[in-house]
C-alpha cells in the first residue's frame, strides 16, 4: 500500500473542537500549527485524527491546565468566601453597584487570562531561544551532542535559581534532531530563498575523503551577491557522498547537489584541475547546450581551474623535475625524530641543539618555506648527529634515516634548499592574498603577470621582456634565443652564498645552474599553459581594477572586450552593452572619480565595497551595477571549499550519519553568515521551525522505516528468486541425468538388438 501524506483541510478551522487553537502552517501544507503549544505538527497520513491526537496529548492538556489554574487563582483573589463575608441586606443601589463590580472583575479576569497566556508564550519562547543558542554554541565550537547533553546537568547545578535552566531537557537525541530537522532546515530554507532572488552565482565544488563513512565527500559552495550586506558572499550549500569519482558519477553528484538552483543563473563552475573534473565540466556544458533551445540561453564562463591549484602544481612539477630529492629529505628529517624520545635525546646530546625539523606539508608545497628555512638552519647539527651515531648501536635503522644520510652527502644540498626557498618566496604572497572570499578576479591577470615577470627576469633576456609589451603569454620559453645562459641566470643572494660554501668545481656549479634554469623554465611554462592568465576574459575584466582605470586607454579597451564576451555568452544584450560602455566612458572622464581610483588601496577596502560606494555617489546605472556584480561573483579559486574540509574534520565523529554532517555544516554556515553565535538573529520563524523539528524527525523516521521495509522486501524477493532459480537448476540437472540414463538404457537395448 502506498504511503500518502494528508494535506491540511481548511474546513477544520470552522470545527468547534479545533477552531480556537488550530491554524494552517504556511510553510508546510502537510502540517498544522497549534497556537497553544506554539508549534507545527505533522499530519502524516492520519488526517483529522492527527488533530484529535494532539488535542488529547499530555503536553497540550498540561499547558491548558496551567492557564486554567492560573486563571482560577486570579478569580479567587477578587472574591472572599461566604464564611468571611458578613450578611448584609443589599438595596437596589447596592445591587447595581455589585453588578458593575462583577462586570469590571470579569473584564479584569479576561485581561488577566490573556496576560497569563502571553506570559506562558514568552516563557516558552525564552526556553526555545535558550535551546537554540546552546545548539548553535555546540556547532560553532564543534562539541559533540553527547558532551552538550551532559553539560545541561552541570548547568542545573551551576544555576539552581534559573527556571529556564531547570526546564531544559536537551538529551543527545533531542539535540541531534533539533539541529538536523530544526536549525539546519531553517538555515537551508532561508538560504534557498536568498539564492532564488539572485540573478547569477558561481558554483564551487571539491571532493575529499570522509574518513568516517569511507566515501568521497563532494562539498558544494555558492558564490553570490549578498543584497543584505551589499557584497559578495560564499556559503556552503550541501554535500554529496559517492564511491567512484569518474566524470559520470561526479556530474550526477553535482547535479543532485545543485537541483535547488536555477541552472540558467549559473555563471561559472569553479573547481581544481584534475582531468576528470575538466571532463565533467565539458559534459555538463554540452548537456546545458542541448537545453538551450528550451530554457537556458546563457553560456557558462570558463576561466580555467582554481588559480591557487595551478600555482601550487606549477611549483611542484618544476621542483620534482630537478630530481633533487628535496621533498624526500624534508620528510625524512622530520620522521626520524618524530615520536622517538631516544633519538631526540641523542640529537640534543651530540649536536648541542634543541631545534628540530618542521613537518613538510605534502598538500601545500608553497607553505614549506619555514620548513626549508629550518632545515638549512639545522644542517650542521644533523651532520654532527649522523657522524656521532654512525657505526654505533644508536644508529637508527629506519628508511627515513637512510634517506637523510644519503641527502646529507650532497655537496649542493644547502644550495638546493636555498633555491627552493627563493622561488617559493617569490610566489607565496599571491597564495596568501588569494585565500579570501572577497572578489579578486579583476586583479588576477595583473597579479599573475607580476609573478611571471618576477620569475622570468631571472632567466629571460631583458630585451625580450621589453618587446612583449607586458603580454607575457607571447614569449616562447622553448626558444633558447629568448633565454639567458645558465651561467648568468639570477639565482638569488642566498643560493649564490650557499654555492660559495660548497668548494665545488666550475663544472659542478654549471650543472647546478643548468638544473635551476630548467626549474624556472618549467615553472613559467606550466603557469602559462594552465593558469587563468591565458583566458581573454581574465584580462578583460581587469578594467574595473582602480589601478588599471588610471590608464584610461587600457581600461576602456578592456571594458570593450568584457562587454563583447558577456554579449557573446548571452549575459547582456547588445543594447545594454552600448549603454554600459557609454556610461563608463562618462565616468572615466570624471576627474573626481579618477582621483578616487588613484587613492584606492586593495589592502584596506574590498573591490565590491569600493564600487558600491562609487555607485551611490556617482549614480551608476542598473546595467553597470549588474555587470560589476557578475564580475565580482566570478571565482578566483577554491579556498573557501578547502577551508570547509577543515570544518568537516572538526565535525566528524565515529558513526556520524551523512545527513547529520550536512546539517552541522549548514548550521555552521548560517552562524558564519551572521558573524558568530552572539549575532545570530533568533526570529519567530526560527523558533517555529525548531519547535517543528520533532514532527519532521518522526516523519523522517517513518520514511526511513518504510524505506528499510521496502528494501527488505526487495531483498527477500531477490532471495526467493535466487532459491527458485537454484531449485529449477537442480530440477534441470536431475531431469538431464534421468534423460541421460534413459538414453544409455535405450542405447544398450539397441546394441543388444543389433547383436
N, C-alpha and C positions, 0 to 999 in steps of 0.2 A: 504493500500500500504506500503511495507517495505521501511525503510529508509536506504539508502546506500551511503557511502561517496565516493567522487571522488578521484582517485589516480592521482598523478602528471604525465603529459604526456610529454615525452622528446621532442616531435615534436614542442612544444611551444617555445623551445629555438631557433628554426630557423625561427620563425614567426617575420616579420619586426616590428610588433607592440610591441612585448614583449622582443625580444632578448637582447635589450640594458639594461633592468632593472630587468629581471626575472632570478632567479636561483632556482635549486631544493633544498629543505630542506632535508639535510642528516639525520636529526633526526626524520622526520615525512613525510611519503610518501603521507599523505593526506593534505599537505600544500605546499606553495611555499615561497621563500624569495624575498622581494623587496629590491634591493641594494640601491635604492634611499631613501626609508623610513627606511632602515636597520632594517627590522622586518620580522617575519614569519607570514604568513596569511593563515588561514584555508580555504581549498577548499570547505568544507562542501559537499553538493550534487549538487553544482552549475556548476561544470565543468569549461570550459573556460570562462563562464560568471563571475566567481569569479575574474579572472584576469582583465577583462574589467571593472567590478565594482570598483575594487581597483584603476585601472588606471584613472578613472574618478572621484575618490573621492576627496573631498576638500583638505584634508591633503596632499595627493600625489601631487596635482596640485600646492598647495602653496609652497612646497619645490622646485619644478621645477621652479616656477615663481621667487622665491628668488634667485636661482642660475642664472637665465637668466638676472634678473635686475642687479645683481652684475657684471655680465659679460659685459653688455652694458655700465655700468658706467665706467668700466675699459677701454673699447674701446674708449669712448668719450674723455677720458683723454689723449689719444695719438694723436687725430686729432682735429684741430681747425675748426670752422665753416667757410663757404665761405666768410662771411662778414668781418671776421677777417684776412683773408689771402689775401695778395696783389697779383694782376695778374702779373705773370712773365712768359715770354716765355721760355720754357724748351728746352734745346738742347738734343741731343741723350745721352750724358753722364749723364745728369740730369735724363732722363727717366730711365736709367738703375739703377742709384743710388736710385731713388724713388721706383723702383720695388723691389730692395733689402730691402729697408726700410720697405715696406709693408710686405714682407716675414718675416722679423725679428719681425715686430709688430704682425703678425698673429701667429707666433711661441710663442711670448710673451703672446698673448691673450689666446692661448690654455693652456699654462703653468699656467696662472693666473686663468683660468677657473677650471683647475684641483685643484689648490690651494684653490679656493673658496669651491669646493666640499668637499675637505679634511677638511677644516675649519668647514664646516657645520656638517660633521660627528663627528668631535671632540667635537663640542658644544653639539650635541645630545648625545654623549657618556657621557659627563660631567653631563648633565641633568639626564640621566638614572642612572648614578652612585650615584648621589645625592638622587634620589628616592629610590634606593636600600638601601643606608646607612640609610636613615630615616626609612624605613620599618624594617630594621634589628634592629635599635635602639628601635623601638616600641615593637618588640617582646622580645628583651633581657631585657627591662625594664617593660614588661607586661603592656603597655599602650594601652588603647582601641583605635579602629580605629577612633571613633568619636573625641576623645581628640587629636589624632595625626593629624587629618584633620584640626581641629581648630587652632592648633599650627602653621600651614603653614601661616595663615593670620597674626599671630603675627610676624613671621619671616620676612614677607614682610615689616612690619613697622620697624623692627629692622635693616634690611639690605636693604635700598631703592636703594643703588647703585649696588646691585648684580643682574646681568642679569639672572643667574641661578635661584635664589630665585624667581624672577619675573615670570619666565617661569613655575615654579612648579604648577601643577594642581592636587593636591592629595586630593580628597574628600574621604569620608568614603568608598564608593563602590569601587573606584579605588584602594585604599589601600588594601581592602579586596581581590579583585581578583588578584592584583599584588602579594600578599603573597601566596594565595591559589594555583593559577594556574601559577605563575611565579617562585618565590623563592622556595616554598615548592617542586614544581615539579622538579626544578633544583637540589636541595639537595637530593631529593629521587633518581633521575636518577644517580647522582654521587655516592651515597651510594650503589645503586644496582650494579653498575659497580665494585665498590671496593669489595663488598661481593662476586661477581661472580668469582673473582680471588682467593678467599680463599679456601684452601683445607679442612678446618674444622672450625666449630664455635659452640658455645653454645647458645641455645635459652632460654632466661629468660622471665618469664611472671608472672603477678599477676593481681588481679582484685580489684577494689574499686568502691564505689557508685559515679556516676556522678550526683550531686545534681541538675544540670540544666535540663538534659534530663531525669532524674529519671530512669536511666538504669545502669546496671553493666558495667563498662568500663574495658576491658581486655587490658592492655598495654603489648607490646612485645618489648624486647630489644635483641640485638645481641652482644655477646661477641666474639671477633675475633682478629686475629693477624693483626695489622696495619703495613703494609710493609713500609709506608712512615715514620712513627715515630719509627719503629723497636721496638714496644712494644705492649702489649695487650690493646685493647680499648673496651669500652662498649658504645653502641649507640642505641638510640630509633629507632625502625623500624616503627611501626604503632599501631593503637588501633582498637578494635572491640567492638561493643556495643551489649549487649544481655539482655534478661529479666531473664530467668531462668539460674541457674548456676549448673545444674546437669552435670554428666560426659559426656553425649552425646552431649549436647549443647556446653560445654567447648571445647571438641575435635573439633567440627565443627568450632567454632570460631577461635581456634588456627590454624587449617589447612587453614582457609581463610586468616589469618594474615601472614602466612609463605609460601603462594603459590608462592612467587617470589624466594624462596630459593630452592637450590638443596638438597633434603631430604637425599641423600647419604652422605652429608657433615656435618650433624648434629651429633655432638659427645656427646652432653648432653642436657637434658632439665631441667632447674633449676626452682624451684618453692617452695612455702611454703608447709606445711604438712597436710592440711585437707584431710580426706579420699576421698573426691570427686576428688581432684587433683591426688591422688595416683591411683585411679580407672581410671581416664582419661589417665594417663601416661601408665598404663598397657594395656589399649585398643589400644593406639597409637603404642606401641611396637608390639603388636600382629598384627596390621594392616601392619606395616613395615615388619614383619617376613613373611607375606603372599606374599609380593612383592620381597622377597629375590631372588627367582629363576629367576626373570626377570632382576632386575637392582640394588637393594640395598643389599649389602653384609655385610657392617659394622653394628655392634650391638651398640646401644646407651649405654653409660656408665651410671650406677646408683650409686651415692654416697649419696643417701638419700635426704631429703628435706633440705631447707636452714638452715645452721648451726646457724645463728643468731636466727631464729624462734625456733629451738629446745632448745636453751639455755634459751630463754625467757619463753617458755612453761614449761620447767622443773622447773624453779624457781617459776613460777606462780602456778603450780599444787602443788608443795611442800608447799608453804605458805598457800594456800587455804585449804590443808588437815588438817592444825592445828586448823582451826575454831577459830582463834584468833580475827577475825573481824578488823584486822589492816587496811585493804583496806577501809572498810566502815568508819572507824574512820578518816582516812586521807582525804577521800572525804567529810565527814560531816563537819569537822572543816573549810575546805575551803569554802564550800557552805553557812555556817552560816553567814559569814561576806561578802560574795560576793554581790556586788551591793546594800548593805544596809548601808548607811552612819550612821543611828542612832545606829545600833549595833556596828559599828566600833568606834563611839564616846564613847559609853558606855564601850567598851573593853579598850580603852586608859585611860578612867577616872578611872575605877575600878582596872586595873592591872598595871597602870603606865608604860605601854609598847606600843611602836608603831610598834612592829614586828608582822606581821600577817602570817597565814599559807600559804604555797605554794600549787599550784594546783597539784593534783595527776594525772599522765598520765596513762590512762587505757590500752593503747596500748603498751607502752614501760615501763614495770614494773621496769626494772633494771635502768632506768633513774630517779628513785624516791628516790635515796639516799639522795639528798638535801632536798626532801620533808619530809622524815622521820627525818632527822637531825634538820630541822626547828621545826617539831612537838615536838621533845624531848626538844628543847630549850625553847619553849613557854608553856610546860605543866603546870608549876606553875602559869603562867599568865592566862591560860584557867580555871584552878581550881578557881582562885580568881574571875574571871568574873562570873562563874557559881554560886559561893557562894553569890555574890552580887545581881544578878538579880533573883535568885530563890525565888519564893514566892512574887514577885513584878509584877507590870504591865509592866515592861520592859522585862520580861521573854519571849523569842521567842517561838512561838507556832509551829515552823516548824518541819518536820520529821528529818531533819539533826541535829537540836539541841538536840532532844531526844536521837539520836544515840550517839552524843558527850557526853552527860551526863552519859549514861549507860557505855560507854567505860572508862570514867574518874574514875569510881568506881572500875575498875580492878586494883588490887594491883600490878600486874605484867605488866601493860601497858608499863611502861618505859623499862623494860627488854625485852619485846617482840619487841618493836621498835628498841632497840639496836641490838638484834639478827638479825632482818630483815636487818638492815643497815650493819652488819658484813658480812652476807652471800652475800649480793648484792655487797659489795666492793670486795669480792674475785673474782667475775665474771665480773664486769664492764670493766676492762681493755681489755678483749677479745672482748667485743662488740664495744669498741671504735676502736680497731685496725682493725677489720673486716668490717668497713664501707667503705673501699677504693675499687677502681676498679682494683688495681694492683694485680698480681697473688699471692694468699696466700694459695691455696690448698696444696702445698708441706709443708706448716707449720702447716696445720690443725690438723694432728694426734698428733704432739708434743704439740701444744697449748691446745688441748682438754685433752690430758693426764695430762698435768701440772695442769689444773684446777681440774680435777677429783682427782688427788693425793693430791692437796692442801685441798680439802674439805674432802676427805676420811681420811686424817691424823687426823681429828677432832674426828672421831668415829670408825675407823677401826684399829685393832691391828697392831703395827709396824712390828711384825714378819710376818704377813700375807702380808703386802705390800712389804716386802723384798723378800719373796718367789715367788711372781708373776713375778719377773724379768721384771718390767716395763710394763708388759702386764696386765693392769687393768681390761680388759674385762673378765679375767679368775676368778676374785674374785666374790664369791657368797655372795651377800649382804643380802640374806634371811636367811643365816646360822648364827645363833647367836654366834656360836663359833668364828666367824671371827671378831666380833664387840666388842668394848669397852663398859663397863657398863655405864648406864645413869649418874651415879654419877661422872664418871671420864672423860666424853667427854669434849673436848675443846670448850667452848662457846665464847671465846674471852674476852679481858680485859673489854671492855665497858659493855658487858652483865653481866659479873660477878660483876662489880661495881654496876650496876643497881639492881642486886639481893640483894646485901648487904643493899641497901636502903629500901627494902620492909618490913623488920621486919617480914618476913613470917616464918611459921613453917618448919621444915625439910621435912615433908610430902608434903607440898605445893611446896617447892623448887624441890623435887624429881619429882613430877608430871610435873612441868615445864620443867625439864631436859629431861624427857621421851618424851615430846612433841617436844622439839628441836631435840632430837635424831631421831625421826620419820621424821621430816622435812629434815634433812641431808640425811637420808637413801632414802627417796622418790626422792629427787633431783638427787642423783647419779644414782639411778636405772633408772629413766626416761632418763637421759643423755646417759646411756649405751644402752638403748633399742632403742632410737630414733635418736641419733646423728650420723654423718658420721664416727665416730671413729670405728664403728663395721664393716665397709666395708674394705676388703683387699686392694682395690686399693688406698684408702686414706693413708694407712700405707706404701704401696709400693712406691708411687711416692714421698715420703719424701726423697728418695735417692738423689734428686738434691738440697736439703737444705744444704747449706755450713756447717752448724753446724753438720749435720749428716755425711757429707763427711769426716770430720776429723776422724771419726771412719770407716776406710776403710772396715773392715769386715762387719759391719752392712749395710753400704751404698751399697756394691756390692750385698749382699743378697737381699736387697730391689729392686735394679736395675733388678736383675733376675726375681723377682716376677712381676715387672712392665712390662717387656718385654713379660713374659708369658701371662699376662692378655691382653695386647694390641694385641698379636698374636691370642689369643683365640677369641677376638672380631673383628678380621679381619682388624685391622687398620694398622698393619705392617705384612710383610711376615716373615716366619721363617728365610730365608737367611738374610734379613735386620736386624732382631733381633740379629743374630750371629755377624754381622758386628758392630752393635751398642755396644754390650757388649764388644767386643774386643777393640774398640776404647776408651770406658770409662775406662776400666781396665788400658790401657796405660796412659790415662790422670791422673788417680788417683795415678799412680806411679811417676808422675812428682812432685818433691819437691817444685818447684816454684809455681805451681798451688795450692798445698796443703797449702802453706803459704798464698796465696791469699784467699783461703777459710776460713782460720782461722781469717783473718782480716776483713772478711765481716761483715757489720752491716746493718741489715734489716731496721733499723730506718732511715738510710741515703740513701740507694740505693735499688731500686726495684730489685726483683729477675730476671726479664726478662732482665733488663739492665745489671746486673752482668754477665749473661750468654752470652749476645750478645758481651760484651767486651771480654769475655773469648774466644768466637768463632773466633773473629778477631785476637786475639793474639796467640791462640794455634791451629788455623785452624781445627775446628770441622768439621766432615763430614756432608753431607746433611742429612743423616739418624739421626744423633744425634740432629741436629737442628730441624728437623721435629718432632721428639719425644718430645723435650722440648717445642716446640710451642703448640703441642696438650695438654700437661700437663698444660701449662700456661693458655690455653683457658678454661679449666675446671673452673666452678664457685664455689666459696666458700659461696655464699649467694645472696640474692635478694636485697641488699642495694640500688643498682642503680635504680631498678624498683620502690622501695618505695620512693626514693628521687624524682622520677618522679611524684608521687602523689602530692607532694608539688607544682611542676611546673603546674600541672593540675589546682590546686586551684587558682593559680595566674592568669591563663589564662581565667578561667571561668567567664562569664558574662551572664546576662539574655538573653535567646533566641539565645545563641550561637549554631550554627549548628555543628553537629558532625564532618563534613569534615573540618570545619574551625579550630576546636580544634586540629585535627590531623595535619593539615597544620602548625599551630603555633608550635606544638611540634616538627615537622620535621625541621622547620627553626631554632628553638631554639637549637636543637641537632646539626644542621650544624654549628651554631655560636660557640657552645662549642667545637666542633671538631677543630676549628681554634684557640681557646683560647680567643675569645672575638670579638666584632664588629670591633674594630680597626685592628685586624689581619686577617679579612676575605679577601681572595683574590677575587677581582671582575674581573672575566675573560670575554673575548668576548662571551664565551658560556653562561655565566650567564646573560649578557646584552641581548643577543638574546632571551633567554628563558623568561626574564622579558618583553621584547617587544612583545613577542608572547602571553603573558598572556591573553590579551583581547580576542583574537581569540579563545583560549581554553575556556575562560569564556562564550563567546557567544555560542560556541558549547555545553558546559555543560548545559546552559540554554535551548537550543533547545532540548537536550536529556531529560532533566527533564520535559519539556513541553510535549514532546511526551510520556514520561512515565506516566505523570499525565493524559494525554488524554486516554492512553491505560487503565490505572487503572479506569478512569471514565467510559470508555466503558464497562469494566468488571463489574463495579458496576451497571451500567444501565442494563446490560444483566441479572445480578442477580435479580435486582428489577423487570424486565419484567417477568423473570421466576417465581419469587415469586407471582406476580399478577396473572400469568397464572395458577399457582397451586391453588391459592385461588379461582379463577373463576371455575376451574374444580371441586374443592372440594364442592363449593356451588352448582354447577350443579348436582354433585353426590347426595348431600343432598336433592335437590329438586326432582330428579328422584326417590330417595328412598322413599321420602314422598308420591309422586304420586303413586308409586308402592304399598306402604302400604295401601293407600286409596282405590286403585283398589282391592287389596286383601280383605280388610274389606268389600267392597261392594259385592264382589263375595261370601264371607263367609255368609253375610246376605241373599243373594239370595238362597244360598244352604240351609240355615236353614229354610227359608220360604217354599222352595220346600218340605223339609222333613216333615214339619208340615202338 
